[in-house]
Amino acid sequence: MKEFWNLDKNLQLRLGIVFLGAFSYGTVFSSMTIYYNQYLGSAITGILLALSAVATFVAGILAGFFADRNGRKPVMVFGTIIQLLGAALAIASNLPGHVNPWSTFIAFLLISFGYNFVITAGNAMIIDASNAENRKVVFMLDYWAQNLSVILGAALGAWLFRPAFEALLVILLLTVLVSFFLTTFVMTETFKPTVKVDEKAENIFQAYKTVLQDKTYMIFMGANIATTFIIMQFDNFLPVHLSNSFKTITFWGFEIYGQRMLTIYLILACVLVVLLMTTLNRLTKDWSHQKGFIWGSLFMAIGMIFSFLTTTFTPIFIAGIVYTLGEIVYTPSVQTLGADLMNPEKIGSYNGVAAIKMPIASILAGLLVSISPMIKAIGVSLVLALTEVLAIILVLVAVNRHQKTKLN
């Protein structure tokens, strides 16, 4: 943890806020699909989840624009206020004997909307307050904090969700209150927009048009979407494959079937990140960001493909280790590489555009699940292999273009 204490105060606060937010997600958000399905049915639940994804994407776009126009801190403060309103509404919507799932959905929509304001502006703040020497370490700690908080949050959520959902909502409110206090009264601004009196202020469409015209960054975004598509298999084809094809075993009287194997896979990934992140970062500290992207994503792809081509416990467990080792190397590398490619005056807008990778990758991953009965696990594995090849080609092109630009 020596690296953490050597960081700028704003970076320490940003990492703390990420920890609190991911902890809240682990306790409550991860189980909200069960909640909606219980009260509203699966068909409506699917629609609500889609609406939530759209709203959070819009939040990222708006937050990126306003973070460049008004500074990072005001956007983050606004986001925590929206979260507070949502958390209060969630509690009011789930009082004993007075449960309202519709207003609960609105409450969690507000929380997600506000949290994406905080995350998008906070990511811009990371780039503002870090430098080329410590930026990769900051992104490594950010990723480590998220995984640790998800483990702790998921454990608490699994314990309390059914018997004490209201208590989880109170915990959620308290974590948001702490984030609000830290953001409002302790954090300082890291970016002061340059105001030119003789120039008309850029609107949101002009701001994002500038980013979209940056060919080098958009090529990199293509590579990032491709690798995110591989990561999204965690939530898409991997559960389907394990549910349909995993061969159930009994271990010390405990039955492990497909859904439990998925849980083991996810816990394994989080635990390995927490235990090995610092060690692997030290071993790869001299690697270029491009090398970290390529080797990390390659191991991710190999691990996920191997998971799809086998149906028994030990090979899938090993595949999970391979995948996670790749993700540990890949994550800080891709984030640092993306930051290096951004225009320093429009970091917020660049982070807003970066928000498109999740919905696009999620849609593509969902489509792959839809055609998986026709192409089987072998076909899905082939798609992942081709996707990884495409990602490597695109990142090589993007880095080569960036290096040529720096020389000119």
Contacts in CASP RR format, 6 or more apart in sequence:
PFRMAT RR
TARGET T0000
AUTHOR 0000-0000-0000
METHOD contacts of the structure
MODEL  1
MKEFWNLDKNLQLRLGIVFLGAFSYGTVFSSMTIYYNQYLGSAITGILLA
LSAVATFVAGILAGFFADRNGRKPVMVFGTIIQLLGAALAIASNLPGHVN
PWSTFIAFLLISFGYNFVITAGNAMIIDASNAENRKVVFMLDYWAQNLSV
ILGAALGAWLFRPAFEALLVILLLTVLVSFFLTTFVMTETFKPTVKVDEK
AENIFQAYKTVLQDKTYMIFMGANIATTFIIMQFDNFLPVHLSNSFKTIT
FWGFEIYGQRMLTIYLILACVLVVLLMTTLNRLTKDWSHQKGFIWGSLFM
AIGMIFSFLTTTFTPIFIAGIVYTLGEIVYTPSVQTLGADLMNPEKIGSY
NGVAAIKMPIASILAGLLVSISPMIKAIGVSLVLALTEVLAIILVLVAVN
RHQKTKLN
3 134 0 8 1.000
3 137 0 8 1.000
3 141 0 8 1.000
3 278 0 8 1.000
4 12 0 8 1.000
4 15 0 8 1.000
4 141 0 8 1.000
5 12 0 8 1.000
6 134 0 8 1.000
7 15 0 8 1.000
7 130 0 8 1.000
7 134 0 8 1.000
7 138 0 8 1.000
7 141 0 8 1.000
8 129 0 8 1.000
8 130 0 8 1.000
9 186 0 8 1.000
9 188 0 8 1.000
10 125 0 8 1.000
10 129 0 8 1.000
10 187 0 8 1.000
10 188 0 8 1.000
10 190 0 8 1.000
11 125 0 8 1.000
11 126 0 8 1.000
11 129 0 8 1.000
11 130 0 8 1.000
11 138 0 8 1.000
13 182 0 8 1.000
13 183 0 8 1.000
13 186 0 8 1.000
13 187 0 8 1.000
14 122 0 8 1.000
14 125 0 8 1.000
14 126 0 8 1.000
14 129 0 8 1.000
14 142 0 8 1.000
14 187 0 8 1.000
15 138 0 8 1.000
15 141 0 8 1.000
15 142 0 8 1.000
15 145 0 8 1.000
16 145 0 8 1.000
16 182 0 8 1.000
17 76 0 8 1.000
17 118 0 8 1.000
17 122 0 8 1.000
17 179 0 8 1.000
17 182 0 8 1.000
17 183 0 8 1.000
18 119 0 8 1.000
18 142 0 8 1.000
18 145 0 8 1.000
18 146 0 8 1.000
18 149 0 8 1.000
19 145 0 8 1.000
19 146 0 8 1.000
19 148 0 8 1.000
19 149 0 8 1.000
20 149 0 8 1.000
20 175 0 8 1.000
20 176 0 8 1.000
20 178 0 8 1.000
20 179 0 8 1.000
21 115 0 8 1.000
21 149 0 8 1.000
21 175 0 8 1.000
21 179 0 8 1.000
22 145 0 8 1.000
22 146 0 8 1.000
22 147 0 8 1.000
22 149 0 8 1.000
22 150 0 8 1.000
23 149 0 8 1.000
23 150 0 8 1.000
23 152 0 8 1.000
23 153 0 8 1.000
23 175 0 8 1.000
24 153 0 8 1.000
24 171 0 8 1.000
24 172 0 8 1.000
24 175 0 8 1.000
24 176 0 8 1.000
25 150 0 8 1.000
25 153 0 8 1.000
26 149 0 8 1.000
26 150 0 8 1.000
26 153 0 8 1.000
26 154 0 8 1.000
26 156 0 8 1.000
26 157 0 8 1.000
27 153 0 8 1.000
27 154 0 8 1.000
27 156 0 8 1.000
27 157 0 8 1.000
27 160 0 8 1.000
27 161 0 8 1.000
27 168 0 8 1.000
27 171 0 8 1.000
27 172 0 8 1.000
28 157 0 8 1.000
28 161 0 8 1.000
28 168 0 8 1.000
28 169 0 8 1.000
28 172 0 8 1.000
29 108 0 8 1.000
29 112 0 8 1.000
30 154 0 8 1.000
30 157 0 8 1.000
31 157 0 8 1.000
31 161 0 8 1.000
32 108 0 8 1.000
33 45 0 8 1.000
33 49 0 8 1.000
34 161 0 8 1.000
35 101 0 8 1.000
35 104 0 8 1.000
35 165 0 8 1.000
36 44 0 8 1.000
36 45 0 8 1.000
36 46 0 8 1.000
36 48 0 8 1.000
36 49 0 8 1.000
36 101 0 8 1.000
36 105 0 8 1.000
37 45 0 8 1.000
39 99 0 8 1.000
39 101 0 8 1.000
40 48 0 8 1.000
40 101 0 8 1.000
48 105 0 8 1.000
51 109 0 8 1.000
52 105 0 8 1.000
52 108 0 8 1.000
52 109 0 8 1.000
52 112 0 8 1.000
53 359 0 8 1.000
53 362 0 8 1.000
54 359 0 8 1.000
55 109 0 8 1.000
55 112 0 8 1.000
55 113 0 8 1.000
56 112 0 8 1.000
56 113 0 8 1.000
56 116 0 8 1.000
57 355 0 8 1.000
57 356 0 8 1.000
57 358 0 8 1.000
57 359 0 8 1.000
58 113 0 8 1.000
59 112 0 8 1.000
59 113 0 8 1.000
59 114 0 8 1.000
59 116 0 8 1.000
59 117 0 8 1.000
59 120 0 8 1.000
60 116 0 8 1.000
60 117 0 8 1.000
60 119 0 8 1.000
60 120 0 8 1.000
60 351 0 8 1.000
60 352 0 8 1.000
60 355 0 8 1.000
61 204 0 8 1.000
61 208 0 8 1.000
61 352 0 8 1.000
61 353 0 8 1.000
61 355 0 8 1.000
62 117 0 8 1.000
62 204 0 8 1.000
63 75 0 8 1.000
63 79 0 8 1.000
63 116 0 8 1.000
63 117 0 8 1.000
63 119 0 8 1.000
63 120 0 8 1.000
63 121 0 8 1.000
63 348 0 8 1.000
63 351 0 8 1.000
63 352 0 8 1.000
64 75 0 8 1.000
64 120 0 8 1.000
64 121 0 8 1.000
64 124 0 8 1.000
64 348 0 8 1.000
64 349 0 8 1.000
64 351 0 8 1.000
64 352 0 8 1.000
65 204 0 8 1.000
65 207 0 8 1.000
65 208 0 8 1.000
65 348 0 8 1.000
65 349 0 8 1.000
65 352 0 8 1.000
66 74 0 8 1.000
66 75 0 8 1.000
66 121 0 8 1.000
67 75 0 8 1.000
67 120 0 8 1.000
67 121 0 8 1.000
67 122 0 8 1.000
67 124 0 8 1.000
67 191 0 8 1.000
67 347 0 8 1.000
67 348 0 8 1.000
67 351 0 8 1.000
68 124 0 8 1.000
68 191 0 8 1.000
68 193 0 8 1.000
68 207 0 8 1.000
68 345 0 8 1.000
68 346 0 8 1.000
68 347 0 8 1.000
68 348 0 8 1.000
68 349 0 8 1.000
69 193 0 8 1.000
69 201 0 8 1.000
69 202 0 8 1.000
69 207 0 8 1.000
70 193 0 8 1.000
71 121 0 8 1.000
71 189 0 8 1.000
71 191 0 8 1.000
71 192 0 8 1.000
71 193 0 8 1.000
72 121 0 8 1.000
72 122 0 8 1.000
72 124 0 8 1.000
72 125 0 8 1.000
72 128 0 8 1.000
72 189 0 8 1.000
72 190 0 8 1.000
72 191 0 8 1.000
73 121 0 8 1.000
73 183 0 8 1.000
73 187 0 8 1.000
73 188 0 8 1.000
73 189 0 8 1.000
73 190 0 8 1.000
75 117 0 8 1.000
75 118 0 8 1.000
75 120 0 8 1.000
75 121 0 8 1.000
76 117 0 8 1.000
76 118 0 8 1.000
76 121 0 8 1.000
76 122 0 8 1.000
76 125 0 8 1.000
76 183 0 8 1.000
76 187 0 8 1.000
77 180 0 8 1.000
77 183 0 8 1.000
77 184 0 8 1.000
78 114 0 8 1.000
78 117 0 8 1.000
79 113 0 8 1.000
79 114 0 8 1.000
79 115 0 8 1.000
79 117 0 8 1.000
79 118 0 8 1.000
80 114 0 8 1.000
80 118 0 8 1.000
80 176 0 8 1.000
80 179 0 8 1.000
80 180 0 8 1.000
80 183 0 8 1.000
80 184 0 8 1.000
81 180 0 8 1.000
82 110 0 8 1.000
82 111 0 8 1.000
82 113 0 8 1.000
82 114 0 8 1.000
82 117 0 8 1.000
83 110 0 8 1.000
83 111 0 8 1.000
83 114 0 8 1.000
83 115 0 8 1.000
83 118 0 8 1.000
83 176 0 8 1.000
83 179 0 8 1.000
83 180 0 8 1.000
84 173 0 8 1.000
84 176 0 8 1.000
84 177 0 8 1.000
84 180 0 8 1.000
85 110 0 8 1.000
86 106 0 8 1.000
86 107 0 8 1.000
86 108 0 8 1.000
86 110 0 8 1.000
86 111 0 8 1.000
87 107 0 8 1.000
87 111 0 8 1.000
87 169 0 8 1.000
87 172 0 8 1.000
87 173 0 8 1.000
87 176 0 8 1.000
88 173 0 8 1.000
89 103 0 8 1.000
89 104 0 8 1.000
89 106 0 8 1.000
89 107 0 8 1.000
89 110 0 8 1.000
90 104 0 8 1.000
90 107 0 8 1.000
90 108 0 8 1.000
90 111 0 8 1.000
90 169 0 8 1.000
90 172 0 8 1.000
90 173 0 8 1.000
91 166 0 8 1.000
91 169 0 8 1.000
91 170 0 8 1.000
91 173 0 8 1.000
92 103 0 8 1.000
93 99 0 8 1.000
93 100 0 8 1.000
93 101 0 8 1.000
93 103 0 8 1.000
93 104 0 8 1.000
93 107 0 8 1.000
94 100 0 8 1.000
94 104 0 8 1.000
94 165 0 8 1.000
94 166 0 8 1.000
94 169 0 8 1.000
95 166 0 8 1.000
96 166 0 8 1.000
111 172 0 8 1.000
111 176 0 8 1.000
116 355 0 8 1.000
118 179 0 8 1.000
118 183 0 8 1.000
120 348 0 8 1.000
120 351 0 8 1.000
120 352 0 8 1.000
120 355 0 8 1.000
121 348 0 8 1.000
123 348 0 8 1.000
123 351 0 8 1.000
123 354 0 8 1.000
124 191 0 8 1.000
124 347 0 8 1.000
124 348 0 8 1.000
124 351 0 8 1.000
125 190 0 8 1.000
125 191 0 8 1.000
126 135 0 8 1.000
126 138 0 8 1.000
126 139 0 8 1.000
126 142 0 8 1.000
126 339 0 8 1.000
127 135 0 8 1.000
127 339 0 8 1.000
127 342 0 8 1.000
127 347 0 8 1.000
128 190 0 8 1.000
128 191 0 8 1.000
128 347 0 8 1.000
129 190 0 8 1.000
130 138 0 8 1.000
132 340 0 8 1.000
135 336 0 8 1.000
135 339 0 8 1.000
136 281 0 8 1.000
136 285 0 8 1.000
136 289 0 8 1.000
136 332 0 8 1.000
136 333 0 8 1.000
136 336 0 8 1.000
137 281 0 8 1.000
137 332 0 8 1.000
139 331 0 8 1.000
139 332 0 8 1.000
139 335 0 8 1.000
139 336 0 8 1.000
140 277 0 8 1.000
140 278 0 8 1.000
140 281 0 8 1.000
140 331 0 8 1.000
140 332 0 8 1.000
142 335 0 8 1.000
143 273 0 8 1.000
143 277 0 8 1.000
143 328 0 8 1.000
143 331 0 8 1.000
143 332 0 8 1.000
143 335 0 8 1.000
144 273 0 8 1.000
144 274 0 8 1.000
144 277 0 8 1.000
144 278 0 8 1.000
147 269 0 8 1.000
147 270 0 8 1.000
147 273 0 8 1.000
147 274 0 8 1.000
147 277 0 8 1.000
148 270 0 8 1.000
148 274 0 8 1.000
150 270 0 8 1.000
151 267 0 8 1.000
151 270 0 8 1.000
151 271 0 8 1.000
151 274 0 8 1.000
156 168 0 8 1.000
156 171 0 8 1.000
157 168 0 8 1.000
160 167 0 8 1.000
160 168 0 8 1.000
161 168 0 8 1.000
191 347 0 8 1.000
194 345 0 8 1.000
202 210 0 8 1.000
207 346 0 8 1.000
207 349 0 8 1.000
208 349 0 8 1.000
208 352 0 8 1.000
208 353 0 8 1.000
210 343 0 8 1.000
210 346 0 8 1.000
210 349 0 8 1.000
211 217 0 8 1.000
211 343 0 8 1.000
211 346 0 8 1.000
211 349 0 8 1.000
211 350 0 8 1.000
211 353 0 8 1.000
212 218 0 8 1.000
212 353 0 8 1.000
214 341 0 8 1.000
214 343 0 8 1.000
215 401 0 8 1.000
216 341 0 8 1.000
216 398 0 8 1.000
216 401 0 8 1.000
216 402 0 8 1.000
216 405 0 8 1.000
217 338 0 8 1.000
217 341 0 8 1.000
217 342 0 8 1.000
217 350 0 8 1.000
217 353 0 8 1.000
217 398 0 8 1.000
219 394 0 8 1.000
219 397 0 8 1.000
219 398 0 8 1.000
219 401 0 8 1.000
220 337 0 8 1.000
220 338 0 8 1.000
220 341 0 8 1.000
220 394 0 8 1.000
220 395 0 8 1.000
220 398 0 8 1.000
221 353 0 8 1.000
221 354 0 8 1.000
221 356 0 8 1.000
221 357 0 8 1.000
222 357 0 8 1.000
222 391 0 8 1.000
222 394 0 8 1.000
223 293 0 8 1.000
223 390 0 8 1.000
223 391 0 8 1.000
223 392 0 8 1.000
223 394 0 8 1.000
223 395 0 8 1.000
223 398 0 8 1.000
224 334 0 8 1.000
224 338 0 8 1.000
224 354 0 8 1.000
224 357 0 8 1.000
224 391 0 8 1.000
225 356 0 8 1.000
225 357 0 8 1.000
225 360 0 8 1.000
225 361 0 8 1.000
225 364 0 8 1.000
226 387 0 8 1.000
226 388 0 8 1.000
226 390 0 8 1.000
226 391 0 8 1.000
226 394 0 8 1.000
227 293 0 8 1.000
227 297 0 8 1.000
227 300 0 8 1.000
227 330 0 8 1.000
227 334 0 8 1.000
227 388 0 8 1.000
227 391 0 8 1.000
228 357 0 8 1.000
228 358 0 8 1.000
228 361 0 8 1.000
229 361 0 8 1.000
229 364 0 8 1.000
229 365 0 8 1.000
229 387 0 8 1.000
230 297 0 8 1.000
230 300 0 8 1.000
230 301 0 8 1.000
230 304 0 8 1.000
230 384 0 8 1.000
230 387 0 8 1.000
230 388 0 8 1.000
230 391 0 8 1.000
231 300 0 8 1.000
231 327 0 8 1.000
231 361 0 8 1.000
232 361 0 8 1.000
232 362 0 8 1.000
232 364 0 8 1.000
232 365 0 8 1.000
233 304 0 8 1.000
233 365 0 8 1.000
233 368 0 8 1.000
233 384 0 8 1.000
234 266 0 8 1.000
235 362 0 8 1.000
235 365 0 8 1.000
236 362 0 8 1.000
236 365 0 8 1.000
236 366 0 8 1.000
236 368 0 8 1.000
236 369 0 8 1.000
237 308 0 8 1.000
237 365 0 8 1.000
237 368 0 8 1.000
237 369 0 8 1.000
237 372 0 8 1.000
237 380 0 8 1.000
238 262 0 8 1.000
238 265 0 8 1.000
238 304 0 8 1.000
238 307 0 8 1.000
238 308 0 8 1.000
239 259 0 8 1.000
239 262 0 8 1.000
240 369 0 8 1.000
240 372 0 8 1.000
241 307 0 8 1.000
241 308 0 8 1.000
241 377 0 8 1.000
241 380 0 8 1.000
242 258 0 8 1.000
242 259 0 8 1.000
242 261 0 8 1.000
242 262 0 8 1.000
242 265 0 8 1.000
242 316 0 8 1.000
243 258 0 8 1.000
243 259 0 8 1.000
243 262 0 8 1.000
245 311 0 8 1.000
245 377 0 8 1.000
246 257 0 8 1.000
246 258 0 8 1.000
246 261 0 8 1.000
246 311 0 8 1.000
246 312 0 8 1.000
246 316 0 8 1.000
247 311 0 8 1.000
247 312 0 8 1.000
247 313 0 8 1.000
248 255 0 8 1.000
248 256 0 8 1.000
248 257 0 8 1.000
248 258 0 8 1.000
249 255 0 8 1.000
249 256 0 8 1.000
249 312 0 8 1.000
249 313 0 8 1.000
250 256 0 8 1.000
256 264 0 8 1.000
256 313 0 8 1.000
261 313 0 8 1.000
261 316 0 8 1.000
264 317 0 8 1.000
265 307 0 8 1.000
265 316 0 8 1.000
265 317 0 8 1.000
265 320 0 8 1.000
268 317 0 8 1.000
268 320 0 8 1.000
268 321 0 8 1.000
268 324 0 8 1.000
269 320 0 8 1.000
269 323 0 8 1.000
269 324 0 8 1.000
269 327 0 8 1.000
272 321 0 8 1.000
272 324 0 8 1.000
272 325 0 8 1.000
272 328 0 8 1.000
273 324 0 8 1.000
273 327 0 8 1.000
273 328 0 8 1.000
276 325 0 8 1.000
276 328 0 8 1.000
277 328 0 8 1.000
280 325 0 8 1.000
280 328 0 8 1.000
280 329 0 8 1.000
281 328 0 8 1.000
281 332 0 8 1.000
284 292 0 8 1.000
284 329 0 8 1.000
287 295 0 8 1.000
287 329 0 8 1.000
287 333 0 8 1.000
289 333 0 8 1.000
289 334 0 8 1.000
289 336 0 8 1.000
289 337 0 8 1.000
289 340 0 8 1.000
290 333 0 8 1.000
290 337 0 8 1.000
290 395 0 8 1.000
290 396 0 8 1.000
290 399 0 8 1.000
291 333 0 8 1.000
292 329 0 8 1.000
292 330 0 8 1.000
292 333 0 8 1.000
293 330 0 8 1.000
293 333 0 8 1.000
293 334 0 8 1.000
293 337 0 8 1.000
293 395 0 8 1.000
294 392 0 8 1.000
294 395 0 8 1.000
294 396 0 8 1.000
295 326 0 8 1.000
295 329 0 8 1.000
295 330 0 8 1.000
296 325 0 8 1.000
296 326 0 8 1.000
296 327 0 8 1.000
296 329 0 8 1.000
296 330 0 8 1.000
296 333 0 8 1.000
297 326 0 8 1.000
297 330 0 8 1.000
297 334 0 8 1.000
297 388 0 8 1.000
297 391 0 8 1.000
297 392 0 8 1.000
298 326 0 8 1.000
298 388 0 8 1.000
298 392 0 8 1.000
299 322 0 8 1.000
299 323 0 8 1.000
299 325 0 8 1.000
299 326 0 8 1.000
299 327 0 8 1.000
299 329 0 8 1.000
299 330 0 8 1.000
300 323 0 8 1.000
300 326 0 8 1.000
300 327 0 8 1.000
300 330 0 8 1.000
301 384 0 8 1.000
301 385 0 8 1.000
301 387 0 8 1.000
301 388 0 8 1.000
302 322 0 8 1.000
302 323 0 8 1.000
303 319 0 8 1.000
303 320 0 8 1.000
303 322 0 8 1.000
303 323 0 8 1.000
304 319 0 8 1.000
304 323 0 8 1.000
304 384 0 8 1.000
305 381 0 8 1.000
305 384 0 8 1.000
305 385 0 8 1.000
306 315 0 8 1.000
306 318 0 8 1.000
306 319 0 8 1.000
306 322 0 8 1.000
307 316 0 8 1.000
307 319 0 8 1.000
307 320 0 8 1.000
307 323 0 8 1.000
308 377 0 8 1.000
308 380 0 8 1.000
308 381 0 8 1.000
308 384 0 8 1.000
309 377 0 8 1.000
309 378 0 8 1.000
309 381 0 8 1.000
310 316 0 8 1.000
310 319 0 8 1.000
337 395 0 8 1.000
337 399 0 8 1.000
338 354 0 8 1.000
339 347 0 8 1.000
340 402 0 8 1.000
341 398 0 8 1.000
341 402 0 8 1.000
342 350 0 8 1.000
342 351 0 8 1.000
343 350 0 8 1.000
368 380 0 8 1.000
368 383 0 8 1.000
372 380 0 8 1.000
375 382 0 8 1.000
375 383 0 8 1.000
END
